[in-house]
Every structure is written in structure tokens, then in C-alpha cells.
Amino acid sequence: MCVLDYLTNTRYGRGLAYADIDVSSFMAGADSCDETVTIPAPLTNTTGSSGNYYLPWAGGFTVPNLDRIPTYRPDQGDSETSVPRLTCNIPLDTGKEVLENVQLLLDAMRGTLPYVNGKYTLKIEEAETSVMSLTEDDIVGNLSVSGGDHSQRINRATIKFLNGSAKNFKPDQASWPKLDSDQYSTYLTEDQNEVLHRTFDIPSITDFYQAEDMAEVLVRDSRNTLTVSGEFQPRALRLVPGDVIDLTDSELSYSAKKFRVSTVSMNLDTLMVSLTLRAYDESVYTWST
């Protein structure tokens, strides 16, 4: 809804007409962002006696036994353990380019804004069903298979953000996986003990759990490096970047294997459609309670 408002607002946004926007895609995107996910309950002192605590942004304080630690997510209700998965909270500088501000908003929801059939359409990377099945009948010639861009592969990610839920919008960071976790050890083994750590600044995220989830998604998704490209029959032109398809090709031993569309283009001489596809795994987007 923030993106839609910014695109259509004539005072501080782009001033687009609703006729230039696929509004239904924004409605679906809003529903997706509002997916309810489970978070831990607020922290309480369970030591059996009053405890002294110190936090860099709050100083020292005492919490009686079984009382809630007051500076930990103060806006979270005592019994609140579910929240919307994706939210957005950011001041925008109208002196910046519209495209730059739109990207800041999209970053919080893994979103893109392809221009499809004369309209701006919202696409969110998430677990989704296939929109088209492609078989040998759709493939023109041979497919090219690649291990993908290994320079984009990571085994740990850190998200830098402004923590509004616990630190009054002071700088914070969340990383995944934890350095002492079995998951991190597994990734290191797969990467011949090479540390592949990247840091991302996402100022439109202001919640620790959302930042940690984003780090996990980025790591898991980066490890799907298989890419397939080739020419397909004209019906593939209905696809847009971000769509999920399933591909069947006996030569490659693919049976309804899922891919996400990276690029779509048409050869005007042959009317064939060139696609670049990247391996898709819906478990990447599973929320870790």
C-alpha cells in the first residue's frame, strides 16, 4: 500500500494514474505481506529472583522475577505471538529520484515492479504455484544449462536496519545463520570452508524478526544457482520476470521442475521467446518460527 500510494500521489510521489497500474497485483501483494507469522513471546525474567540488566540503549535496570523485561519489544503485547510477515516503515526524501525511493520500499518485501502490458505490476518473491507448464513441445532447439553466478552465492547474511520495535529506531543488525549453528557448518562444508558473508542495508525494515527472516531468505535463495536459458514458443511471452513455471525436458531429466523466470524477450524475426530461468525452491520462503 505504501508503494501504491507513492506511485499515485501527485504531491510527493510519481503521480501515476490508476489506469497505468495493475491494481489487482497490489491487492494480492498487500494480502501476501499481511500473512500472519509466529514470533517468540516477550522476554521475562525467569531466574527465580530479581535480576539486574544492562542494555546499551537503555542503561541499567532491575526486573523482578517473572516480570517482563520492559525494554524488549515494548510495543509487543504481553500475549502477542503473531504479526504480519512483511511491514514497511521508512521516511522518504522527496529530493531523491522516484525510482530510488520506490526501490527502498520494494526492498522490504522482496518486490519488483515490472511493466507488463502497459501497466506497472507488483511482484513479490515468495512461495507460489506455477503459472505455466513448459514441455518439449514449447522448447525451440536446445536448452543451455549453467551452474549460475557463483559470485552471488553466500553462506551468511547480515541485515543492517533501524530497530523500531526495541531500540527506538537506533541502528541494529540481524544475521543468519548463527555462527555456532549446524546450518552454518553445513554451508561452510559445501563451500570448501570459504566464508561467503554479505551485508545488506535495508532501512525500510524496522523489526528484528523481519530482518532475520530476510537474511535467511537471501542466504537460502542465493544457493539455488542452477540456471536454464533457451528459446520457446510464442505462448511463453505471457510470462513476466518473477513468475514461477515448471519445466519438463527428458534430455535434462526434468519432470515439472520448478524455475523462476529471470528475463523474457522476443525475437521479432522468428517470433520466438527467449527465457532465462533460475531454479526455484519454495522452502526458501518458509517462515522459521
C-alpha positions as CSV (number, residue, x, y, z in Angstrom):
1,M,0.0,0.0,0.0
2,C,2.9,2.3,0.6
3,V,4.3,1.7,-2.9
4,L,0.8,2.2,-4.4
5,D,0.4,5.5,-2.5
6,Y,3.8,6.7,-3.5
7,L,3.3,5.9,-7.2
8,T,0.0,7.6,-7.4
9,N,0.5,10.6,-5.1
10,T,0.7,13.9,-7.1
11,R,2.3,15.9,-4.3
12,Y,5.2,13.8,-3.1
13,G,5.1,10.8,-5.4
14,R,5.2,9.8,-9.1
15,G,1.6,11.0,-9.8
16,L,0.6,8.0,-12.0
17,A,-3.0,7.4,-12.9
18,Y,-4.6,4.2,-11.6
19,A,-5.2,3.3,-15.3
20,D,-1.4,2.8,-15.5
21,I,-1.2,0.4,-12.6
22,D,-2.3,-3.2,-12.3
23,V,-4.2,-2.5,-9.0
24,S,-5.1,-6.2,-8.6
25,S,-1.4,-7.1,-8.3
26,F,-1.1,-4.6,-5.4
27,M,-4.1,-6.0,-3.7
28,A,-2.6,-9.5,-3.9
29,G,0.7,-8.1,-2.7
30,A,-0.9,-6.5,0.3
31,D,-2.6,-9.8,1.3
32,S,0.8,-11.5,0.9
33,C,2.5,-9.0,3.2
34,D,-0.2,-9.5,5.8
35,E,0.5,-13.2,6.1
36,T,0.3,-14.0,9.8
37,V,3.5,-15.5,11.2
38,T,4.5,-16.6,14.7
39,I,7.1,-14.8,16.8
40,P,8.5,-15.5,20.3
41,A,6.6,-14.2,23.3
42,P,8.0,-11.2,25.1
43,L,11.1,-11.9,27.3
44,T,10.5,-12.3,31.0
45,N,12.9,-12.7,33.9
46,T,12.8,-16.5,34.7
47,T,15.9,-16.6,37.0
48,G,13.8,-17.1,40.2
49,S,14.8,-13.8,41.7
50,S,15.1,-10.1,40.8
51,G,17.7,-9.6,38.1
52,N,19.8,-6.6,37.1
53,Y,20.0,-6.0,33.4
54,Y,22.0,-3.6,31.3
55,L,21.3,-2.7,27.7
56,P,23.5,-0.1,25.7
57,W,20.5,1.9,24.6
58,A,18.6,1.7,28.0
59,G,21.2,1.6,30.7
60,G,20.9,-0.4,33.9
61,F,17.6,-1.6,35.4
62,T,16.1,-4.2,37.7
63,V,13.3,-6.7,36.8
64,P,11.5,-8.7,39.5
65,N,11.2,-12.5,39.0
66,L,8.6,-13.4,36.3
67,D,8.2,-9.8,35.3
68,R,8.5,-8.8,31.7
69,I,11.8,-7.1,30.6
70,P,10.3,-3.7,29.7
71,T,12.8,-2.6,27.1
72,Y,12.5,-5.7,24.9
73,R,9.9,-5.0,22.1
74,P,7.8,-2.7,24.3
75,D,5.2,-2.4,21.6
76,Q,4.5,-6.1,21.6
77,G,1.5,-7.1,23.7
78,D,2.0,-9.5,26.6
79,S,0.2,-12.3,24.8
80,E,1.0,-11.3,21.3
81,T,2.8,-14.0,19.4
82,S,1.7,-13.4,15.8
83,V,2.4,-10.4,13.4
84,P,2.1,-9.6,9.7
85,R,5.2,-11.1,8.0
86,L,6.2,-8.0,5.9
87,T,5.8,-4.4,7.1
88,C,7.3,-1.1,6.0
89,N,8.4,1.9,8.0
90,I,10.7,4.5,6.4
91,P,11.0,8.3,5.9
92,L,11.4,9.1,2.2
93,D,13.4,12.0,0.9
94,T,11.4,13.7,-1.9
95,G,14.7,15.2,-3.1
96,K,15.8,11.8,-4.3
97,E,14.8,10.2,-7.6
98,V,11.4,8.5,-7.6
99,L,13.0,5.2,-8.7
100,E,15.4,5.2,-5.7
101,N,12.6,5.7,-3.3
102,V,10.4,3.0,-4.9
103,Q,13.4,0.6,-4.6
104,L,13.7,1.4,-0.9
105,L,10.1,0.4,-0.4
106,L,10.4,-2.7,-2.6
107,D,13.4,-3.9,-0.7
108,A,11.4,-4.5,2.5
109,M,9.1,-7.1,0.7
110,R,11.5,-8.7,-1.9
111,G,9.4,-6.9,-4.5
112,T,9.9,-5.9,-8.1
113,L,7.8,-3.6,-10.4
114,P,7.8,-5.0,-14.0
115,Y,6.0,-3.0,-16.7
116,V,3.6,-5.5,-18.2
117,N,1.0,-4.8,-20.9
118,G,1.3,-1.1,-20.4
119,K,0.9,-1.3,-16.6
120,Y,3.1,-1.3,-13.6
121,T,2.7,-4.6,-11.8
122,L,3.8,-5.6,-8.3
123,K,5.7,-9.0,-8.0
124,I,6.8,-10.3,-4.6
125,E,9.3,-13.2,-4.3
126,E,7.5,-15.8,-2.2
127,A,6.2,-19.3,-2.2
128,E,3.8,-19.6,-5.1
129,T,2.4,-22.0,-7.6
130,S,3.4,-22.4,-11.2
131,V,1.7,-20.2,-13.7
132,M,2.7,-22.2,-16.8
133,S,3.9,-25.6,-17.7
134,L,6.6,-25.8,-20.4
135,T,7.4,-29.1,-22.1
136,E,9.5,-30.3,-25.1
137,D,6.7,-29.1,-27.4
138,D,7.4,-25.5,-26.2
139,I,11.2,-25.7,-26.5
140,V,12.8,-24.5,-29.7
141,G,16.3,-26.0,-30.2
142,N,18.4,-27.0,-27.2
143,L,18.5,-25.5,-23.7
144,S,21.6,-24.1,-22.2
145,V,22.3,-25.1,-18.6
146,S,24.6,-23.2,-16.2
147,G,25.7,-23.5,-12.6
148,G,24.7,-19.9,-12.2
149,D,26.6,-16.9,-10.9
150,H,28.6,-18.3,-8.0
151,S,29.8,-14.8,-7.1
152,Q,26.3,-14.2,-5.8
153,R,26.3,-17.3,-3.6
154,I,26.5,-16.6,0.2
155,N,26.6,-18.7,3.3
156,R,25.7,-16.0,5.8
157,A,23.9,-12.6,5.5
158,T,23.6,-9.6,7.8
159,I,20.8,-7.1,7.5
160,K,21.5,-3.6,8.8
161,F,18.3,-1.8,9.8
162,L,16.8,0.7,12.2
163,N,15.3,-1.2,15.1
164,G,12.0,0.5,15.9
165,S,10.5,-2.4,17.9
166,A,13.2,-2.5,20.6
167,K,15.7,0.4,20.2
168,N,13.7,3.4,19.3
169,F,14.9,3.3,15.7
170,K,18.6,3.1,16.6
171,P,20.9,1.1,14.2
172,D,20.9,-2.6,14.6
173,Q,21.7,-5.8,12.7
174,A,20.4,-9.3,12.3
175,S,22.4,-12.2,10.8
176,W,21.6,-15.7,9.6
177,P,22.6,-18.4,10.2
178,K,24.2,-18.1,13.6
179,L,28.0,-18.7,13.6
180,D,27.7,-21.7,16.1
181,S,24.8,-23.4,14.2
182,D,24.8,-26.7,12.4
183,Q,23.4,-24.9,9.4
184,Y,26.4,-22.6,9.1
185,S,28.8,-25.6,9.5
186,T,26.9,-27.4,6.7
187,Y,27.2,-24.4,4.4
188,L,30.9,-23.9,5.1
189,T,31.5,-27.6,4.3
190,E,29.6,-27.2,1.0
191,D,31.7,-24.1,0.2
192,Q,35.0,-25.7,1.0
193,N,35.3,-23.6,4.2
194,E,35.2,-20.3,2.3
195,V,33.4,-17.6,4.3
196,L,30.8,-16.1,1.9
197,H,29.3,-13.3,4.0
198,R,27.4,-10.3,2.7
199,T,25.9,-7.3,4.4
200,F,22.7,-5.6,3.2
201,D,21.4,-2.2,4.3
202,I,17.5,-2.2,4.3
203,P,16.3,0.9,6.0
204,S,12.6,0.1,5.3
205,I,12.8,-2.8,7.7
206,T,12.4,-1.8,11.4
207,D,11.7,-5.1,13.1
208,F,14.4,-7.6,14.2
209,Y,12.4,-10.8,13.3
210,Q,11.7,-9.4,9.9
211,A,15.3,-8.6,9.4
212,E,16.4,-12.0,10.5
213,D,13.9,-13.6,8.1
214,M,15.1,-11.5,5.2
215,A,18.7,-12.6,5.9
216,E,17.6,-16.3,5.9
217,V,15.7,-15.9,2.6
218,L,18.7,-14.2,1.0
219,V,21.1,-16.9,2.0
220,R,18.8,-19.8,1.0
221,D,17.9,-18.2,-2.3
222,S,21.5,-17.5,-3.2
223,R,22.3,-21.2,-3.1
224,N,19.9,-22.0,-5.9
225,T,22.4,-21.3,-8.6
226,L,21.2,-23.5,-11.4
227,T,20.0,-21.5,-14.5
228,V,18.5,-22.6,-17.8
229,S,18.1,-20.5,-20.9
230,G,16.8,-21.0,-24.4
231,E,14.1,-20.2,-26.9
232,F,10.4,-21.2,-26.5
233,Q,7.2,-21.0,-28.5
234,P,5.3,-17.6,-28.5
235,R,2.9,-18.5,-25.7
236,A,5.8,-18.0,-23.3
237,L,5.5,-14.3,-24.0
238,R,2.7,-14.3,-21.4
239,L,5.4,-14.8,-18.7
240,V,7.0,-11.9,-16.8
241,P,10.1,-11.8,-14.6
242,G,9.3,-13.2,-11.2
243,D,6.8,-15.8,-12.5
244,V,7.2,-19.4,-11.4
245,I,6.9,-22.1,-14.1
246,D,7.5,-25.8,-14.3
247,L,9.7,-27.3,-17.0
248,T,9.7,-30.8,-18.4
249,D,12.6,-31.9,-20.6
250,S,13.6,-35.6,-20.9
251,E,17.1,-34.8,-22.1
252,L,17.8,-32.9,-18.9
253,S,15.7,-35.4,-16.8
254,Y,13.4,-32.6,-15.7
255,S,9.9,-33.6,-14.8
256,A,7.8,-30.5,-13.9
257,K,10.9,-29.0,-12.3
258,K,10.2,-25.5,-10.9
259,F,12.0,-22.4,-12.1
260,R,11.6,-18.7,-11.5
261,V,11.6,-16.5,-14.7
262,S,14.6,-14.1,-14.7
263,T,14.3,-12.5,-18.1
264,V,11.8,-12.5,-21.0
265,S,12.5,-11.2,-24.6
266,M,11.1,-11.8,-28.1
267,N,13.0,-12.3,-31.3
268,L,11.0,-10.1,-33.8
269,D,12.3,-12.1,-36.8
270,T,11.3,-15.5,-35.6
271,L,8.6,-14.6,-33.0
272,M,10.3,-17.0,-30.6
273,V,10.6,-16.1,-26.9
274,S,14.0,-16.2,-25.1
275,L,13.7,-17.1,-21.4
276,T,16.3,-17.2,-18.6
277,L,15.1,-19.4,-15.8
278,R,16.6,-19.9,-12.3
279,A,16.0,-22.9,-10.1
280,Y,13.1,-22.3,-7.6
281,D,12.7,-23.8,-4.2
282,E,9.6,-22.8,-2.3
283,S,11.1,-23.9,1.0
284,V,13.3,-20.8,0.8
285,Y,10.4,-18.7,1.9
286,T,9.2,-20.8,4.8
287,W,9.0,-18.7,8.0
288,S,11.2,-20.1,10.8
289,T,9.1,-19.8,14.0
